[in-house]
Amino acid sequence: MKQIKGKKLMTSLLAAALTTTLLTTPVFAKEFTDIDRGASHYDSVTALYDAGIVSGYTDGTFGVNDKLQRRHGAALFAKSLSLPVPSDVSAVLKEYYVDVPSNDPYASIIATVTPSIFKGSNGIFGATQALTREQMATTIVKAIGLTDNGTNPGINLSNVSASHKANVKILAQYGITNQFSNFSPGDSVTRGQFATFLQKALNAKVSPSIALEDGFFAFNKLAKVTLQVSNPADYKVYAEGDPLEYKNGAFVGVVETTSLQEVKNSLLVIKK
């Protein structure tokens, strides 16, 4: 998808034609060795990596099929939502958990997402335990602030724990999951799956509208993204790994594709 030289030239010409300056510095997408271009979760992992939200392992892999630990889920929420660290981390941890000491490497992160997103169970956070898919649903709904929109998506909730049913349904309402016949609620969520869920959830909150306009080359388009929020300038928008510039109510930038779906798959919207 990336054609850097063509993109530089395209950007220069568009900038002159539109008499405006676009954010055009190309960002080289990280190629993890365990997730091929076009594979499930590739777009989401790449989008989150380019935005500085996720990272891989030192061996060059992302660990796409590895189970996501609860502490890592907490870190992804804290970073993607730019959540403030509480003034007294020790006090928060002492109130809610017996298994997270104040000198834990993830102490401030865990305190940041407590109790608004995570609360643990019986005083246990379980930092290195795997996050289940139904737990993931509840944390995402709480983190993003999604609410029941009143529709019936037709998802099977019979095997979902009572405390998570409503939130799994909400994920389905917003198109964040397509596993309607069996959500596999008790299974551990993988790092790749969580990346996709998180990207979709972040975008669902702001309902982005995407338009592509012709440029000077067949393989390039000018993307314009509008957000259904009162203060769009409070957000950052990435398409194909590149930041789009906020101009006159829309986020604008050059993309190297003629496919609206490809842009949609790579889109990431995060709060500043």
C-alpha positions as CSV (number, residue, x, y, z in Angstrom):
1,M,0.0,0.0,0.0
2,K,2.8,2.4,0.8
3,Q,4.5,4.2,-2.1
4,I,6.6,6.8,-0.3
5,K,8.2,8.6,-3.3
6,G,4.8,9.0,-5.1
7,K,3.3,10.2,-1.9
8,K,5.9,12.9,-1.4
9,L,5.3,14.2,-4.9
10,M,1.6,13.9,-4.6
11,T,1.6,15.8,-1.4
12,S,3.6,18.6,-2.8
13,L,1.3,19.1,-5.8
14,L,-1.8,18.9,-3.7
15,A,-0.4,21.4,-1.2
16,A,0.2,23.8,-4.0
17,A,-3.1,23.2,-5.7
18,L,-5.1,23.6,-2.4
19,T,-2.9,26.4,-1.2
20,T,-2.8,24.7,2.2
21,T,-0.2,22.8,4.1
22,L,-0.9,19.1,4.8
23,L,1.0,17.0,7.3
24,T,2.9,15.0,4.8
25,T,5.9,13.4,6.4
26,P,5.6,9.7,5.6
27,V,5.5,7.3,8.5
28,F,7.0,3.9,7.8
29,A,4.6,1.3,9.1
30,K,6.2,-1.2,11.4
31,E,6.3,-4.7,9.8
32,F,6.0,-7.3,12.6
33,T,7.3,-10.7,11.6
34,D,4.3,-12.6,12.9
35,I,1.5,-10.6,11.2
36,D,1.4,-10.4,7.4
37,R,0.0,-7.4,5.5
38,G,-3.6,-8.1,4.8
39,A,-4.0,-10.6,7.7
40,S,-6.6,-10.3,10.4
41,H,-5.7,-7.5,12.9
42,Y,-2.9,-6.2,10.6
43,D,-4.6,-2.9,10.0
44,S,-5.5,-2.3,13.6
45,V,-2.1,-3.3,15.0
46,T,-0.4,-1.1,12.4
47,A,-2.7,1.9,13.1
48,L,-2.1,1.6,16.9
49,Y,1.6,1.2,16.5
50,D,2.0,4.2,14.2
51,A,0.0,6.2,16.8
52,G,2.5,5.1,19.5
53,I,-0.1,3.2,21.5
54,V,1.2,-0.4,21.0
55,S,4.6,-1.9,20.6
56,G,6.0,-5.4,19.9
57,Y,8.7,-7.6,21.4
58,T,12.4,-7.1,20.9
59,D,12.5,-10.1,18.6
60,G,10.5,-8.2,16.0
61,T,7.2,-9.9,16.7
62,F,4.0,-8.4,18.0
63,G,2.7,-11.5,19.7
64,V,-0.5,-11.3,17.8
65,N,-1.8,-14.6,19.1
66,D,-0.4,-14.2,22.7
67,K,-2.9,-13.7,25.5
68,L,-3.3,-10.1,26.6
69,Q,-2.4,-9.6,30.3
70,R,-4.6,-7.4,32.3
71,R,-1.8,-5.0,33.1
72,H,-1.1,-4.5,29.4
73,G,-4.8,-3.9,28.7
74,A,-4.7,-1.2,31.4
75,A,-1.7,0.4,29.8
76,L,-3.4,0.5,26.4
77,F,-6.4,2.2,27.8
78,A,-4.3,4.7,29.7
79,K,-2.2,5.6,26.6
80,S,-5.0,5.6,24.0
81,L,-7.3,7.8,26.1
82,S,-4.5,10.0,27.5
83,L,-5.8,9.3,31.0
84,P,-4.4,11.4,33.9
85,V,-2.4,9.6,36.6
86,P,-4.1,10.1,40.1
87,S,-2.3,12.4,42.5
88,D,-1.9,9.6,45.1
89,V,-1.2,6.3,43.4
90,S,-0.5,4.5,46.6
91,A,-3.8,5.5,48.1
92,V,-5.8,4.2,45.1
93,L,-3.9,0.9,45.1
94,K,-4.3,0.5,48.9
95,E,-8.1,1.1,48.6
96,Y,-8.7,-1.5,45.9
97,Y,-6.0,-4.1,45.7
98,V,-3.8,-6.3,47.9
99,D,-1.7,-7.6,45.0
100,V,-0.4,-4.4,43.5
101,P,2.4,-2.8,45.5
102,S,3.2,0.9,45.0
103,N,6.6,-0.1,43.6
104,D,5.2,-2.3,40.9
105,P,6.3,-1.2,37.4
106,Y,2.6,-0.9,36.4
107,A,1.5,0.7,39.7
108,S,0.7,4.1,38.2
109,I,-1.0,2.7,35.2
110,I,-3.2,0.4,37.2
111,A,-4.1,3.2,39.5
112,T,-5.0,5.4,36.5
113,V,-7.6,3.0,35.2
114,T,-9.1,2.3,38.7
115,P,-12.0,2.2,39.4
116,S,-13.3,3.8,36.2
117,I,-12.3,0.9,34.0
118,F,-10.9,-1.9,36.2
119,K,-11.8,-2.8,39.8
120,G,-10.5,-6.3,40.2
121,S,-12.3,-8.9,42.3
122,N,-12.0,-9.4,46.1
123,G,-9.0,-7.1,46.2
124,I,-7.2,-8.9,43.4
125,F,-6.2,-7.1,40.2
126,G,-4.4,-10.0,38.7
127,A,-1.9,-8.0,36.7
128,T,-0.4,-10.9,34.8
129,Q,-3.6,-12.8,34.4
130,A,-5.1,-13.0,30.9
131,L,-8.0,-10.7,30.2
132,T,-11.1,-12.7,29.0
133,R,-13.2,-11.6,26.1
134,E,-16.2,-10.8,28.2
135,Q,-14.0,-8.8,30.7
136,M,-12.6,-7.0,27.7
137,A,-16.1,-6.1,26.5
138,T,-16.9,-4.5,29.9
139,T,-13.6,-2.6,30.1
140,I,-13.9,-1.2,26.6
141,V,-17.5,-0.1,27.1
142,K,-16.5,1.7,30.4
143,A,-13.3,3.2,29.0
144,I,-14.8,4.6,25.8
145,G,-18.2,5.5,27.4
146,L,-20.4,3.6,24.9
147,T,-24.0,3.2,25.8
148,D,-26.9,1.0,24.7
149,N,-28.3,2.5,21.5
150,G,-31.6,0.6,21.8
151,T,-31.1,-1.7,18.8
152,N,-31.1,-5.5,18.9
153,P,-28.0,-6.8,17.1
154,G,-29.0,-10.4,17.4
155,I,-26.0,-11.6,19.3
156,N,-26.1,-14.8,21.3
157,L,-25.6,-13.9,25.0
158,S,-26.6,-17.3,26.5
159,N,-23.0,-18.2,27.5
160,V,-22.0,-14.7,28.6
161,S,-21.8,-14.1,32.4
162,A,-24.6,-12.0,33.7
163,S,-22.4,-9.1,34.7
164,H,-21.0,-8.8,31.2
165,K,-24.1,-9.5,29.0
166,A,-25.1,-5.8,28.5
167,N,-21.6,-4.8,27.5
168,V,-21.1,-7.6,25.0
169,K,-24.4,-6.6,23.5
170,I,-23.2,-3.0,23.2
171,L,-20.0,-4.1,21.4
172,A,-22.3,-5.8,18.9
173,Q,-24.6,-2.8,18.5
174,Y,-21.6,-0.6,17.5
175,G,-20.1,-3.2,15.1
176,I,-17.1,-3.7,17.3
177,T,-17.6,-7.5,17.2
178,N,-19.0,-9.8,14.5
179,Q,-18.9,-13.0,16.6
180,F,-22.7,-13.1,17.0
181,S,-23.3,-16.9,17.2
182,N,-20.6,-17.5,19.8
183,F,-18.6,-14.5,21.3
184,S,-16.5,-17.0,23.2
185,P,-16.8,-14.9,26.4
186,G,-14.6,-17.0,28.6
187,D,-11.7,-17.3,26.2
188,S,-8.6,-15.1,26.7
189,V,-8.5,-12.2,24.3
190,T,-5.3,-12.1,22.2
191,R,-3.1,-9.1,21.7
192,G,-4.2,-9.0,18.0
193,Q,-7.9,-9.2,18.9
194,F,-7.6,-6.5,21.5
195,A,-6.0,-4.2,19.0
196,T,-8.9,-4.6,16.6
197,F,-11.5,-4.2,19.4
198,L,-9.8,-1.1,20.7
199,Q,-9.4,0.6,17.3
200,K,-13.0,-0.1,16.4
201,A,-14.2,1.2,19.8
202,L,-12.2,4.4,19.6
203,N,-13.7,5.1,16.2
204,A,-17.2,4.2,17.2
205,K,-17.3,6.9,19.8
206,V,-16.8,9.7,17.3
207,S,-18.6,8.1,14.2
208,P,-16.1,9.2,11.6
209,S,-17.3,10.1,8.1
210,I,-14.7,9.5,5.3
211,A,-14.7,11.1,1.8
212,L,-12.0,10.5,-0.8
213,E,-11.3,13.1,-3.5
214,D,-9.3,12.6,-6.7
215,G,-5.7,13.8,-6.7
216,F,-3.1,13.9,-9.4
217,F,-2.3,10.2,-9.5
218,A,-4.4,7.1,-9.9
219,F,-3.0,5.5,-6.7
220,N,-3.4,8.6,-4.5
221,K,-6.5,10.2,-3.0
222,L,-7.1,13.1,-0.7
223,A,-8.9,11.9,2.4
224,K,-11.3,14.1,4.4
225,V,-12.5,12.8,7.7
226,T,-15.2,14.5,9.8
227,L,-16.0,13.5,13.3
228,Q,-19.5,13.6,14.9
229,V,-18.4,15.4,18.0
230,S,-18.8,18.9,19.3
231,N,-15.0,19.6,19.5
232,P,-13.3,17.7,16.7
233,A,-10.1,19.7,17.2
234,D,-9.6,17.8,20.5
235,Y,-8.8,14.6,18.6
236,K,-6.0,13.2,16.5
237,V,-6.8,11.3,13.4
238,Y,-4.5,8.8,11.6
239,A,-5.0,7.2,8.2
240,E,-2.6,4.6,6.9
241,G,-0.3,5.5,9.7
242,D,-0.1,9.2,8.8
243,P,-1.6,12.0,10.9
244,L,-4.2,14.1,9.2
245,E,-4.3,17.8,9.6
246,Y,-7.4,19.5,11.0
247,K,-8.6,22.1,8.5
248,N,-12.0,23.9,8.4
249,G,-13.9,21.2,10.3
250,A,-12.3,18.2,8.7
251,F,-9.1,16.2,9.0
252,V,-7.3,16.2,5.7
253,G,-4.4,14.2,4.2
254,V,-3.1,12.2,1.3
255,V,-3.6,8.4,1.3
256,E,-2.1,6.0,-1.2
257,T,-5.2,4.0,-2.0
258,T,-8.4,4.4,-4.1
259,S,-10.3,2.2,-1.6
260,L,-12.6,3.8,0.9
261,Q,-12.6,0.5,2.9
262,E,-8.8,0.5,3.1
263,V,-8.8,3.9,4.6
264,K,-11.6,3.0,7.0
265,N,-9.7,-0.1,8.1
266,S,-6.6,2.0,8.8
267,L,-8.3,4.9,10.5
268,L,-7.6,5.6,14.1
269,V,-9.2,8.4,16.2
270,I,-7.8,9.2,19.6
271,K,-8.3,12.0,22.1
272,K,-5.4,14.4,22.6
